Amino acid sequence: MKRRTFLQLGGMTAAGAWLSGCRSANEKLIPYLVPPDEGVTPGRAEYFASACRFCPAGCGILVRVSEGRAKKIEGNPDHPVNRGKLCARGQAILQEVYHPDRVPQPLRRSGPRGSGKFTPISWGEGLSLLTGQLRTLQRERTTERLALMTPQLQGTLADLAARFMATFGSPHHIRFDLLAPDWLRAANRRSFGQASLPWYDIAGTRYLLSFGADFLEYHLSPVHYGFAFGRMRQGRDTVRGHFTYVGGRMSLTAASADRWMPARPGSEGALALGMARLILSESLYDAASLAANGLRPDRLSAGLEGYDLPRVAQLTGLSQQVIAEVAREFATTPPSLAMAGEMVAFQENGAEAVRAVQLLNVLVGNLNRPGGVYPGGGPVAGPENSFADLLALVEKMRGDRMGVALIHGDPLHAIPQTTGFPEALGRVPFIVSFSPLLDDTALQADLVLPDHAALESWGDVIPLAAPRGTVIGLMQPVVTPLHDTRQFPEVLMTTARELGGGMAAAFPYQSYQEMLKETMKRELHPAGGIDLETVWVDLLRQGGLFKTEGKRGKGYRWRAEAPIPLPAEPRFAGDERRFPLHLQVYPSTAFYDGRGAPLPWLQQLPDPMTTVVWDSWVEINPGTAAGLGIGFGDLVEVTSPRGSLRLPAVIYPGIRPDLVAIPMGQGHRGMGRYAAGRGANPLVLLALPPSETGPLPAWNATRVRVARISKEGGLVTAGNPEGSYRGELIEI
């Protein structure tokens, strides 16, 4: 049977099976009883390789399709990132295709912004509205008044979007992603002179030291590093790697460690430098590594004079004995490896704290060695946006200097309100959303041009933390689109052709698939001279282009002019007397930054540390909760200098007494029936701390206070789905 016929028939079957409730009463699908001549056996499954774009990890997937209906997603064993493994989020994207609240066709706003009132229109009308707005900017010679907001794009789509904006004449393509590792690229650029993201050889190390890098949940590539962590622990007959975790909250990653060091928020950089000073003073460093990186032990020691054990213990709240033990273990258990994560980076002194952790790897010779850290094979230098770019766009929107905003993603939910973005976006005259669901941003849009679901789309996915070499996952449509939707890059290309002139000339392709093929052709043979059609089917069957062997490229080396990292005393937003507790906002294991909230499988997935389902919560240390009269499941109010939220309390022994933590991902106004009105969005609490260099994305540098409201928090856990669990927890 031809694949095109298979998908056409399958699309009808899938639409009838999953979305019959969305069809009018007089519509019928003829039951599929007699297969065509090519022959399809009902119930027989076919597998199609593709790539997951739920998060930037870029795992490979296999989709099981039966009679045109995608039924199950598994990991692709041939993909070098996940090797057949897959997280729950990757498996749940199946529900995106068949979500009952998908936008079935273009919509034009017919009521006030945010009212949810839209009128269905055709694609011809929708594209005419869009091109009309863009032609007005061209006619008035104000093309710089166009903004394109997307998550951080990759590969062909990144090239297409950049080309669209550059040819149109606007510099305002903001690729904002709250969890993007731009902070790690910046630290690598400052320390090593290259912005490539690292690849950590966790499987080969004997001593792993994580400073707030939750690699089992979301940091860079959780499936890849989770698999590597298992090999570190159990993959060698005579070696079981040791793991120490530094951070104020016991995450799932921290719970897997041999030692947990709950350092004060913002003190992690000082801890790293205190360990470095001890390693230098006791001559436990790798002399060859320091020489190769142009560093002298005496100069380093002099620069770290202020980080003696007594002072570091005072700053971190940890004992001198524990700090010294970990420093000695790290230096004398080669190969060892230190990682820095978001919990460190998102402090006011985070940039230098990350570099302090990097210095530890230099001291003990972990650069470019097995069991250490290498420059990775992911995107070399981006694309990335600084926080300053986002704030600059907000100022232009506030000043009525932007006329049209094209938005792919849900920035109204994912950008903290302290930036002023929600109010600024409201001043843009014409907003276009490409969301497949009416999310928070789409509810404010004037025009909605719905995108395909991921399993209906073409694309290339470059993993963030791929092994060194070339790893490009290929997305391919495994089912026929169920609705009258169009893929986002196709809409941009169609719009460019409609605008004509230089815009049309910039896109000489008949389709996005053709442009994607040209990208793969250049990757395979940069000099040309290859007939791609002969290998295209093999690439699709394999799931992408994987070349992880061969040339290693340039390794990490400390820049001669790079100063010694010296993190300043951390600053926090909020007066300590009025707001005595630190706030930590962390990505949900299920929802990541919120994009998984519409999927009921993920809503029903119990949080691994609290077992809470279908809700948000705030984690409070038992001693702190007792002092405030708060019990498990009580409704509490969390207040910051920016605002307040009400949500149930979880009494959580694995957190510092001066810290509370809230997972992100819930609190949507839109996003469909499974996400709307559920839980709370903790990003509304975040404030920007004072800084001499201007506003910084210090998302974990906010202070709060917590007050009990009532017993009725409505908390639901997996162990007690009918109501709130109010058992006792023992403090450790």
C-alpha positions as CSV (number, residue, x, y, z in Angstrom):
1,M,0.0,0.0,0.0
2,K,1.3,3.5,-0.8
3,R,2.0,5.6,2.2
4,R,-0.1,8.5,0.9
5,T,-3.2,6.3,0.5
6,F,-2.5,4.8,3.9
7,L,-2.4,8.3,5.6
8,Q,-5.5,9.5,3.7
9,L,-7.5,6.5,4.9
10,G,-6.0,6.7,8.3
11,G,-6.8,10.4,8.8
12,M,-10.5,9.6,8.2
13,T,-10.4,6.7,10.7
14,A,-8.6,8.7,13.3
15,A,-10.9,11.7,13.0
16,G,-14.0,9.5,13.3
17,A,-12.6,7.5,16.3
18,W,-11.3,10.4,18.4
19,L,-13.2,13.5,17.4
20,S,-16.7,12.3,16.5
21,G,-18.1,14.6,19.2
22,C,-16.8,17.6,17.3
23,R,-18.6,16.8,14.1
24,S,-22.1,17.9,13.2
25,A,-25.0,15.4,13.4
26,N,-25.4,15.0,9.6
27,E,-21.8,14.0,9.0
28,K,-20.9,10.4,8.6
29,L,-17.7,8.4,8.0
30,I,-18.2,5.2,6.0
31,P,-16.9,2.3,8.0
32,Y,-13.6,1.0,6.6
33,L,-14.7,-2.6,5.7
34,V,-13.1,-3.3,2.3
35,P,-9.4,-2.4,2.0
36,P,-8.1,-1.1,-1.4
37,D,-6.2,-3.2,-3.8
38,E,-2.8,-2.5,-2.2
39,G,-4.1,-4.2,0.9
40,V,-4.3,-3.0,4.5
41,T,-4.8,-5.5,7.3
42,P,-7.1,-3.9,9.9
43,G,-5.3,-3.9,13.3
44,R,-1.9,-4.3,11.8
45,A,0.5,-1.6,13.1
46,E,3.1,0.3,11.2
47,Y,6.0,2.2,12.9
48,F,7.3,5.6,11.7
49,A,10.4,7.3,13.0
50,S,10.3,10.9,13.9
51,A,11.7,13.4,16.5
52,C,10.2,14.8,19.7
53,R,10.1,18.6,20.0
54,F,8.3,18.8,23.3
55,C,11.4,20.1,25.0
56,P,14.8,21.0,23.6
57,A,16.4,17.6,24.4
58,G,15.4,16.4,20.9
59,C,14.9,12.7,21.5
60,G,14.1,10.3,18.7
61,I,10.7,8.6,18.7
62,L,8.9,5.7,17.0
63,V,5.1,6.2,16.4
64,R,2.9,3.2,16.2
65,V,0.1,3.8,13.6
66,S,-2.7,1.4,13.0
67,E,-5.3,2.1,10.3
68,G,-4.1,5.7,10.2
69,R,-4.5,6.4,13.9
70,A,-1.4,7.1,16.0
71,K,-1.7,4.9,19.0
72,K,1.6,4.8,20.9
73,I,4.9,6.6,21.0
74,E,8.2,4.9,22.0
75,G,11.8,5.8,22.0
76,N,13.9,5.3,18.8
77,P,16.7,2.8,19.7
78,D,18.8,4.2,16.8
79,H,18.8,7.8,18.0
80,P,22.1,8.6,19.8
81,V,20.4,10.9,22.4
82,N,17.9,8.6,24.0
83,R,18.8,5.1,22.7
84,G,15.2,3.9,22.8
85,K,14.3,5.5,26.1
86,L,11.5,8.1,26.4
87,C,10.0,10.2,29.1
88,A,6.3,10.6,29.9
89,R,6.2,14.0,28.2
90,G,7.4,12.5,24.9
91,Q,4.8,9.7,25.1
92,A,2.0,12.1,25.9
93,I,2.4,14.2,22.8
94,L,0.1,11.7,21.2
95,Q,-2.8,13.5,23.0
96,E,-1.9,16.7,21.2
97,V,-3.2,15.3,17.9
98,Y,-6.5,14.2,19.3
99,H,-7.1,17.0,21.8
100,P,-10.9,17.8,21.7
101,D,-10.2,21.6,22.0
102,R,-7.9,22.0,19.1
103,V,-8.6,25.1,16.9
104,P,-10.1,23.4,13.8
105,Q,-9.6,26.4,11.4
106,P,-8.5,30.0,11.3
107,L,-10.4,32.4,13.7
108,R,-10.9,36.1,13.7
109,R,-11.6,37.9,16.9
110,S,-15.3,39.0,17.2
111,G,-15.3,40.3,20.8
112,P,-13.1,42.1,23.2
113,R,-9.5,40.8,23.6
114,G,-9.5,38.0,26.1
115,S,-13.2,37.3,25.8
116,G,-12.7,34.1,23.8
117,K,-15.1,35.2,21.2
118,F,-13.9,34.4,17.6
119,T,-15.5,33.9,14.3
120,P,-14.4,30.9,12.1
121,I,-13.0,32.1,8.7
122,S,-11.3,30.4,5.7
123,W,-7.5,30.3,5.2
124,G,-7.9,32.6,2.3
125,E,-9.5,35.2,4.6
126,G,-7.0,34.6,7.3
127,L,-4.0,35.0,5.0
128,S,-5.5,38.1,3.4
129,L,-5.9,39.7,6.9
130,L,-2.2,38.9,7.7
131,T,-0.8,40.1,4.4
132,G,-2.9,43.2,4.5
133,Q,-1.4,44.2,7.8
134,L,2.1,43.5,6.6
135,R,1.5,45.4,3.3
136,T,0.4,48.4,5.4
137,L,3.8,48.4,7.2
138,Q,5.6,48.1,3.9
139,R,3.6,50.9,2.3
140,E,4.2,53.2,5.3
141,R,7.9,52.2,5.4
142,T,7.6,51.0,9.0
143,T,8.6,47.4,8.5
144,E,10.6,47.6,11.8
145,R,7.2,47.7,13.6
146,L,6.8,43.9,13.0
147,A,7.7,41.6,15.8
148,L,8.0,37.8,15.7
149,M,8.0,36.0,19.0
150,T,8.9,32.3,19.1
151,P,10.6,29.8,21.4
152,Q,14.2,29.2,20.5
153,L,14.0,27.6,17.1
154,Q,16.4,25.2,15.5
155,G,17.7,24.2,12.1
156,T,15.6,24.9,9.0
157,L,12.8,26.6,10.9
158,A,15.3,29.0,12.6
159,D,16.8,29.8,9.2
160,L,13.3,30.3,7.7
161,A,12.1,32.7,10.5
162,A,15.4,34.7,10.4
163,R,15.2,35.0,6.6
164,F,11.5,36.1,6.8
165,M,12.2,38.9,9.3
166,A,15.5,40.0,7.7
167,T,13.9,40.2,4.2
168,F,10.9,42.0,5.5
169,G,13.1,44.5,7.2
170,S,12.6,44.0,10.9
171,P,15.2,43.2,13.6
172,H,12.6,42.1,16.1
173,H,12.7,38.4,16.2
174,I,12.6,37.5,19.9
175,R,13.3,33.8,20.6
176,F,12.4,33.9,24.3
177,D,12.3,30.7,26.4
178,L,12.4,31.0,30.1
179,L,14.4,27.8,30.5
180,A,16.7,28.3,27.5
181,P,20.4,27.6,28.5
182,D,21.6,31.0,27.3
183,W,23.1,31.5,30.7
184,L,25.3,28.4,30.1
185,R,26.3,29.7,26.6
186,A,27.3,33.0,28.1
187,A,29.4,31.4,30.8
188,N,31.1,29.2,28.3
189,R,31.8,32.2,26.1
190,R,33.3,34.1,29.0
191,S,35.3,31.2,30.4
192,F,36.3,29.2,27.3
193,G,35.8,31.6,24.4
194,Q,33.1,29.4,22.7
195,A,29.4,29.4,23.2
196,S,28.8,25.7,22.5
197,L,26.8,23.9,25.1
198,P,28.6,21.1,27.1
199,W,28.2,17.4,26.8
200,Y,28.8,15.7,30.1
201,D,30.2,12.2,30.1
202,I,28.2,11.2,33.2
203,A,28.4,7.5,32.3
204,G,32.2,7.6,32.5
205,T,32.7,9.6,35.6
206,R,33.3,8.3,39.1
207,Y,32.3,11.4,41.1
208,L,29.5,13.6,40.0
209,L,28.9,16.9,41.7
210,S,25.7,18.8,40.6
211,F,25.2,22.4,41.7
212,G,21.4,22.6,41.1
213,A,21.5,20.8,37.7
214,D,18.4,18.6,37.8
215,F,19.4,16.4,34.9
216,L,16.9,13.7,35.7
217,E,14.0,16.1,35.3
218,Y,14.7,18.8,32.7
219,H,18.3,20.1,32.6
220,L,19.5,20.0,28.9
221,S,18.6,16.3,28.1
222,P,17.0,14.3,31.0
223,V,16.4,11.1,29.1
224,H,20.0,11.1,27.7
225,Y,21.6,11.9,31.1
226,G,19.2,9.7,33.0
227,F,20.4,6.7,30.9
228,A,24.0,7.8,31.4
229,F,23.4,8.1,35.2
230,G,22.2,4.5,35.3
231,R,25.4,3.4,33.5
232,M,27.5,5.4,36.0
233,R,25.8,3.6,38.9
234,Q,25.4,0.1,37.5
235,G,27.2,-0.2,34.2
236,R,30.7,-1.0,35.5
237,D,31.3,-4.2,37.4
238,T,33.7,-2.8,40.0
239,V,32.8,0.9,40.0
240,R,29.7,2.6,41.4
241,G,30.0,6.3,40.8
242,H,29.4,8.7,43.7
243,F,26.9,11.5,43.4
244,T,26.7,14.7,45.5
245,Y,23.9,17.3,45.0
246,V,24.0,20.9,46.0
247,G,20.7,22.8,46.3
248,G,18.2,24.1,48.8
249,R,15.4,21.8,47.6
250,M,15.5,18.0,47.3
251,S,14.5,17.5,43.7
252,L,14.1,14.0,42.1
253,T,17.7,14.4,41.0
254,A,18.8,15.3,44.5
255,A,16.9,12.4,45.9
256,S,19.0,10.1,43.7
257,A,22.2,11.4,45.2
258,D,24.5,9.8,47.9
259,R,24.9,13.2,49.6
260,W,22.6,16.3,49.7
261,M,24.1,19.6,50.5
262,P,21.2,22.1,51.1
263,A,23.2,25.3,50.6
264,R,21.6,28.7,51.0
265,P,20.1,30.2,47.8
266,G,22.7,32.3,46.0
267,S,25.7,30.8,47.9
268,E,26.5,28.0,45.5
269,G,29.3,30.0,43.7
270,A,30.9,30.7,47.0
271,L,30.8,27.0,47.9
272,A,32.5,26.1,44.6
273,L,35.2,28.7,45.2
274,G,35.7,27.5,48.8
275,M,36.2,23.9,47.4
276,A,38.6,25.3,44.8
277,R,40.7,27.1,47.5
278,L,41.0,23.9,49.6
279,I,42.0,21.9,46.5
280,L,44.7,24.4,45.8
281,S,45.9,24.7,49.4
282,E,46.3,21.0,49.7
283,S,47.9,20.5,46.3
284,L,45.1,18.2,45.1
285,Y,44.8,19.9,41.7
286,D,45.9,18.6,38.3
287,A,49.1,20.6,37.5
288,A,49.1,19.6,33.8
289,S,45.5,20.8,33.4
290,L,46.3,24.2,35.0
291,A,49.3,24.6,32.7
292,A,47.4,23.6,29.6
293,N,44.8,26.2,30.5
294,G,47.3,29.0,31.2
295,L,46.6,29.1,34.9
296,R,49.0,29.4,37.8
297,P,48.2,27.8,41.2
298,D,49.7,30.7,43.2
299,R,47.7,33.3,41.3
300,L,44.5,31.3,41.7
301,S,45.2,30.9,45.4
302,A,45.8,34.6,45.8
303,G,42.5,35.4,44.0
304,L,40.5,33.1,46.2
305,E,41.9,34.4,49.5
306,G,38.5,35.4,50.8
307,Y,37.0,31.9,50.4
308,D,38.4,30.2,53.5
309,L,36.3,27.4,55.0
310,P,34.9,29.4,58.0
311,R,33.6,32.1,55.7
312,V,32.2,29.7,53.1
313,A,30.5,27.7,55.8
314,Q,28.9,30.9,57.1
315,L,27.7,31.9,53.6
316,T,26.3,28.5,52.7
317,G,24.9,27.3,56.0
318,L,26.9,24.1,55.6
319,S,29.5,22.7,58.0
320,Q,33.2,23.1,57.4
321,Q,33.7,19.4,57.7
322,V,31.2,18.5,54.9
323,I,32.6,21.1,52.6
324,A,36.1,19.8,53.1
325,E,35.1,16.2,52.7
326,V,33.3,16.8,49.4
327,A,36.2,19.0,48.0
328,R,38.7,16.2,48.8
329,E,36.4,13.5,47.4
330,F,35.9,15.4,44.2
331,A,39.6,16.0,43.7
332,T,40.8,12.5,44.5
333,T,38.2,10.4,42.7
334,P,39.2,10.8,39.0
335,P,37.5,11.2,36.7
336,S,35.2,13.6,38.4
337,L,32.7,16.0,37.0
338,A,31.0,19.2,38.2
339,M,27.7,20.6,36.6
340,A,25.9,23.9,37.2
341,G,22.2,24.2,36.7
342,E,19.3,26.6,36.5
343,M,18.9,26.8,40.3
344,V,22.3,28.4,40.4
345,A,22.1,30.4,37.2
346,F,18.8,32.1,38.0
347,Q,20.2,34.0,40.9
348,E,21.4,37.6,40.8
349,N,25.0,36.4,41.0
350,G,24.3,33.4,38.8
351,A,26.6,34.2,35.9
352,E,29.8,34.2,38.0
353,A,28.5,31.3,40.1
354,V,28.3,29.1,37.0
355,R,31.8,30.0,36.1
356,A,33.0,29.1,39.6
357,V,31.7,25.6,39.0
358,Q,33.4,25.5,35.6
359,L,36.7,26.4,37.4
360,L,36.4,23.2,39.5
361,N,36.5,21.1,36.3
362,V,39.7,22.9,35.2
363,L,41.3,22.4,38.6
364,V,41.0,18.6,38.6
365,G,41.6,18.1,34.8
366,N,38.0,17.3,33.7
367,L,38.0,19.2,30.4
368,N,38.0,17.2,27.2
369,R,38.6,13.9,29.0
370,P,36.5,10.7,29.4
371,G,34.3,11.1,32.4
372,G,34.5,14.9,32.2
373,V,33.0,17.6,30.0
374,Y,33.4,18.3,26.2
375,P,31.9,20.8,23.9
376,G,28.7,19.2,22.7
377,G,27.3,18.5,19.3
378,G,24.2,20.6,19.7
379,P,23.6,24.1,18.3
380,V,27.0,25.8,18.4
381,A,26.0,29.4,19.3
382,G,22.3,29.7,19.4
383,P,20.1,31.1,18.2
384,E,19.8,33.0,21.4
385,N,18.3,36.2,22.8
386,S,19.5,38.1,25.7
387,F,17.1,39.2,28.4
388,A,17.9,42.7,27.4
389,D,16.4,42.0,23.9
390,L,13.1,41.0,25.5
391,L,13.0,44.1,27.7
392,A,13.8,46.3,24.7
393,L,10.9,44.9,22.8
394,V,8.6,45.5,25.8
395,E,9.6,49.1,25.8
396,K,8.9,49.5,22.1
397,M,5.5,47.9,22.6
398,R,4.8,50.2,25.6
399,G,5.7,53.2,23.4
400,D,3.3,52.2,20.7
401,R,6.2,51.6,18.3
402,M,5.1,48.0,17.3
403,G,2.2,47.5,14.8
404,V,2.0,43.8,14.3
405,A,3.1,40.9,16.5
406,L,3.3,37.3,15.2
407,I,3.5,34.9,18.1
408,H,4.3,31.2,18.0
409,G,4.1,29.8,21.6
410,D,2.4,31.2,24.7
411,P,4.5,34.0,26.0
412,L,1.7,35.5,28.1
413,H,1.9,32.4,30.3
414,A,5.7,31.8,30.1
415,I,7.1,35.3,30.5
416,P,7.1,36.6,34.1
417,Q,4.8,39.6,34.5
418,T,7.5,41.6,36.2
419,T,8.9,42.3,32.7
420,G,5.8,44.3,31.9
421,F,5.1,42.1,28.9
422,P,1.4,41.5,29.4
423,E,0.5,45.2,29.5
424,A,2.9,46.0,26.6
425,L,1.4,43.3,24.3
426,G,-2.0,44.8,24.9
427,R,-0.9,48.0,23.2
428,V,0.1,46.2,19.9
429,P,-2.7,46.9,17.4
430,F,-2.7,43.6,15.6
431,I,-1.7,40.2,17.2
432,V,-1.5,36.9,15.3
433,S,-1.3,33.6,17.1
434,F,-0.3,30.3,15.5
435,S,-1.3,28.2,18.5
436,P,-3.2,24.9,17.9
437,L,-5.1,25.6,21.1
438,L,-6.7,28.8,22.5
439,D,-3.9,29.4,25.0
440,D,-3.5,32.5,27.1
441,T,-1.8,34.4,24.2
442,A,-4.3,33.2,21.6
443,L,-7.1,34.5,23.7
444,Q,-5.6,38.0,23.2
445,A,-5.0,37.6,19.5
446,D,-6.9,39.3,16.7
447,L,-6.2,36.4,14.3
448,V,-5.5,32.8,15.1
449,L,-3.9,30.7,12.3
450,P,-3.7,27.2,13.9
451,D,-0.5,25.2,13.5
452,H,-0.4,21.4,12.9
453,A,0.2,19.1,15.8
454,A,3.7,17.8,16.0
455,L,2.8,14.3,14.7
456,E,1.3,16.0,11.6
457,S,4.4,18.1,10.9
458,W,7.7,18.2,9.1
459,G,10.8,19.5,10.8
460,D,14.4,19.0,11.9
461,V,15.4,18.8,15.6
462,I,18.9,19.5,16.7
463,P,19.3,18.2,20.3
464,L,20.8,20.5,22.9
465,A,23.0,17.9,24.5
466,A,23.9,15.6,21.7
467,P,27.2,13.6,21.7
468,R,29.9,15.3,19.6
469,G,29.3,15.1,15.8
470,T,26.2,15.7,13.8
471,V,22.9,14.7,15.2
472,I,19.7,15.9,13.5
473,G,16.4,14.3,14.2
474,L,13.8,14.4,11.4
475,M,10.1,15.0,12.1
476,Q,7.7,13.6,9.6
477,P,3.9,13.6,9.5
478,V,2.7,10.1,10.7
479,V,-1.0,10.9,10.3
480,T,-3.0,13.1,8.0
481,P,-3.9,16.5,9.6
482,L,-7.3,16.1,11.4
483,H,-8.4,19.7,11.0
484,D,-8.1,22.6,8.6
485,T,-4.7,23.6,10.0
486,R,-1.4,24.6,8.3
487,Q,2.1,24.2,9.6
488,F,3.6,27.5,10.9
489,P,6.6,27.6,8.4
490,E,4.3,27.0,5.5
491,V,2.2,30.0,6.6
492,L,5.3,32.2,6.7
493,M,6.4,31.0,3.2
494,T,2.9,31.5,1.8
495,T,2.8,35.0,3.3
496,A,6.2,35.8,1.7
497,R,5.0,34.7,-1.7
498,E,1.8,36.7,-1.4
499,L,3.9,39.8,-0.5
500,G,6.0,39.3,-3.6
501,G,9.2,41.0,-4.6
502,G,12.2,40.3,-2.4
503,M,10.1,38.4,0.0
504,A,9.0,35.9,-2.6
505,A,12.5,35.7,-4.0
506,A,13.9,34.8,-0.5
507,F,11.8,31.6,-0.6
508,P,12.3,29.8,-3.9
509,Y,10.9,26.5,-2.4
510,Q,7.5,25.0,-3.2
511,S,7.1,23.8,0.3
512,Y,8.7,23.6,3.7
513,Q,9.5,20.0,3.1
514,E,11.5,21.0,0.0
515,M,13.5,23.5,2.1
516,L,14.0,20.8,4.7
517,K,15.4,18.5,2.1
518,E,17.9,21.2,1.0
519,T,19.1,21.6,4.6
520,M,19.7,17.8,4.9
521,K,21.5,17.8,1.5
522,R,23.9,20.5,2.8
523,E,24.5,18.5,6.0
524,L,25.3,15.3,4.1
525,H,27.5,16.9,1.4
526,P,28.3,20.6,1.9
527,A,30.0,20.7,-1.6
528,G,26.9,19.4,-3.3
529,G,26.9,16.6,-5.9
530,I,24.4,14.3,-4.2
531,D,21.0,13.1,-5.3
532,L,19.1,13.5,-2.0
533,E,16.2,11.4,-3.1
534,T,18.4,8.3,-3.0
535,V,19.0,8.8,0.7
536,W,15.9,10.7,1.9
537,V,13.8,7.6,2.5
538,D,16.7,6.1,4.5
539,L,16.9,9.2,6.6
540,L,13.2,9.1,7.3
541,R,13.4,5.4,8.2
542,Q,16.3,6.0,10.5
543,G,14.7,9.1,12.1
544,G,17.4,11.6,11.1
545,L,21.1,12.1,10.4
546,F,23.4,10.7,13.0
547,K,27.2,11.0,12.6
548,T,28.7,10.9,16.1
549,E,32.1,9.5,15.2
550,G,35.1,11.2,13.6
551,K,36.5,14.7,14.1
552,R,36.3,15.9,17.6
553,G,36.7,19.6,16.9
554,K,38.0,22.2,19.3
555,G,37.9,21.4,23.0
556,Y,37.4,23.6,26.0
557,R,40.3,25.8,27.1
558,W,40.2,28.6,29.7
559,R,40.6,31.9,28.1
560,A,43.9,33.6,29.0
561,E,42.1,36.9,29.5
562,A,39.2,35.4,31.5
563,P,39.1,36.7,35.1
564,I,38.8,34.5,38.1
565,P,35.0,34.1,38.8
566,L,34.1,36.0,41.9
567,P,30.3,35.8,42.6
568,A,29.1,38.8,44.5
569,E,26.9,38.6,47.6
570,P,23.5,37.5,46.4
571,R,20.7,40.1,46.2
572,F,17.0,39.4,46.5
573,A,13.8,41.2,45.6
574,G,11.9,41.9,48.8
575,D,12.7,43.1,52.2
576,E,13.8,40.2,54.5
577,R,11.6,41.4,57.4
578,R,8.4,41.6,55.3
579,F,9.3,38.6,53.1
580,P,11.3,36.2,55.2
581,L,11.3,33.2,52.9
582,H,13.2,32.6,49.6
583,L,11.1,31.4,46.7
584,Q,12.2,28.7,44.2
585,V,10.2,28.2,41.1
586,Y,11.1,25.0,39.3
587,P,9.9,23.3,36.1
588,S,7.3,20.7,36.6
589,T,8.4,17.1,36.0
590,A,5.2,16.6,33.9
591,F,4.5,20.0,32.3
592,Y,8.0,21.5,31.9
593,D,7.3,25.2,31.6
594,G,3.6,24.7,31.0
595,R,3.4,23.3,27.5
596,G,2.3,19.9,28.8
597,A,-0.6,21.1,30.9
598,P,-3.3,20.5,28.1
599,L,-2.5,16.8,28.1
600,P,-4.6,14.8,30.5
601,W,-2.0,12.0,30.8
602,L,0.4,14.5,32.2
603,Q,-2.2,16.0,34.5
604,Q,-2.9,12.6,35.9
605,L,0.8,11.8,36.3
606,P,1.7,11.9,40.0
607,D,4.6,14.3,40.9
608,P,7.4,11.9,41.9
609,M,8.2,13.8,45.1
610,T,4.8,14.7,46.4
611,T,2.3,12.5,44.4
612,V,0.1,15.5,43.7
613,V,-2.0,15.4,40.6
614,W,-4.1,17.9,38.7
615,D,-3.0,20.9,40.7
616,S,-0.3,23.3,41.9
617,W,1.2,23.4,45.4
618,V,3.8,25.1,47.6
619,E,6.4,23.1,49.4
620,I,7.2,24.1,53.0
621,N,9.6,22.7,55.5
622,P,7.9,21.0,58.5
623,G,9.5,23.3,61.0
624,T,8.5,26.4,59.1
625,A,5.0,25.2,58.6
626,A,4.6,24.4,62.3
627,G,5.7,27.9,63.2
628,L,3.0,29.3,60.8
629,G,0.3,26.9,61.9
630,I,0.1,25.3,58.4
631,G,-0.8,21.7,57.9
632,F,-0.6,19.4,55.0
633,G,-3.2,20.4,52.3
634,D,-4.1,23.7,53.9
635,L,-4.9,26.6,51.6
636,V,-2.2,29.2,52.0
637,E,-1.4,32.6,50.5
638,V,2.0,33.2,49.1
639,T,2.9,36.9,48.7
640,S,5.9,38.5,47.1
641,P,6.7,42.2,46.2
642,R,4.9,41.5,42.9
643,G,1.6,39.9,44.0
644,S,0.1,36.9,45.7
645,L,-1.3,33.4,45.0
646,R,-3.5,31.0,46.9
647,L,-2.7,27.3,46.7
648,P,-2.5,24.2,48.9
649,A,0.6,23.5,51.1
650,V,2.7,20.3,51.0
651,I,4.7,19.8,54.1
652,Y,8.0,18.8,52.6
653,P,11.0,17.6,54.6
654,G,13.4,17.9,51.7
655,I,13.6,21.7,51.6
656,R,15.5,24.3,53.7
657,P,13.5,26.0,56.4
658,D,14.1,29.5,54.8
659,L,12.9,28.3,51.4
660,V,9.5,27.5,49.8
661,A,9.1,26.0,46.3
662,I,6.3,26.0,43.7
663,P,6.3,24.1,40.4
664,M,5.6,26.0,37.2
665,G,3.3,24.7,34.4
666,Q,-0.2,25.3,35.7
667,G,-2.4,28.4,36.0
668,H,-3.5,28.8,32.4
669,R,-6.5,30.9,31.5
670,G,-6.9,29.0,28.2
671,M,-5.1,26.0,26.7
672,G,-8.2,23.7,26.6
673,R,-10.4,22.0,29.1
674,Y,-7.7,20.1,30.9
675,A,-5.5,23.1,31.7
676,A,-7.8,26.1,31.9
677,G,-8.3,27.4,35.5
678,R,-6.3,24.6,37.0
679,G,-3.6,25.4,39.6
680,A,-1.6,28.7,39.7
681,N,1.2,30.2,37.7
682,P,4.0,31.1,40.1
683,L,5.7,33.3,37.5
684,V,3.3,36.1,38.6
685,L,5.2,36.2,42.0
686,L,8.6,36.8,40.5
687,A,10.3,40.1,40.9
688,L,13.6,41.4,39.6
689,P,16.2,42.0,42.3
690,P,18.3,45.2,42.3
691,S,21.4,45.0,40.2
692,E,24.2,47.4,39.3
693,T,24.3,46.1,35.7
694,G,20.6,46.4,35.0
695,P,17.7,43.9,35.1
696,L,18.8,40.2,35.1
697,P,16.7,37.0,34.6
698,A,17.2,36.1,38.3
699,W,14.0,34.1,38.5
700,N,15.0,32.5,41.9
701,A,16.0,35.7,43.7
702,T,12.5,36.6,45.0
703,R,11.5,36.7,48.7
704,V,7.9,35.8,49.8
705,R,5.8,35.4,52.9
706,V,3.3,32.6,53.5
707,A,0.0,32.8,55.5
708,R,-2.6,30.1,56.3
709,I,-6.1,30.8,54.9
710,S,-8.1,27.7,55.7
711,K,-8.1,23.9,55.9
712,E,-9.7,23.5,52.5
713,G,-6.8,23.5,50.1
714,G,-8.4,20.9,47.8
715,L,-5.2,19.1,47.4
716,V,-5.5,15.8,45.5
717,T,-2.7,13.1,45.6
718,A,-2.3,9.9,43.8
719,G,-2.6,8.0,47.1
720,N,-6.0,9.6,47.9
721,P,-7.7,10.7,44.7
722,E,-11.0,11.5,46.5
723,G,-9.6,14.3,48.7
724,S,-6.7,15.7,50.6
725,Y,-4.2,13.5,52.3
726,R,-3.4,14.7,55.7
727,G,-0.9,12.2,57.0
728,E,2.2,12.9,59.0
729,L,5.6,13.4,57.4
730,I,8.8,12.8,59.4
731,E,11.5,15.5,59.1
732,I,14.9,14.3,58.1
